[in-house]
Amino acid sequence: MCFHPMGEAVFWLKSLYQLGFVCFFDFYFWIRGKAKLDLKINYS
């Protein structure tokens, strides 16, 4: 088994990047949905 620190680092960076991306979108859509609900409550 050969060990490549660079490949390992890239793998971890990609994983962290994807995780951050998913979390960001999750948060973004949650805020958007919340804002829409607040608007509906205000206008009804």
SULLIN-V196921 format. One record per helix or strand of 3 or more residues. SS is the DSSP state (2 for helix, 1 for strand). FROM is the first residue (numbers start at 1). TO is the last residue. If there is no record, write none. Layout:
# SULLIN-V196921
SS;FROM;TO
SS;FROM;TO
This chain:
# SULLIN-V196921
2;5;43
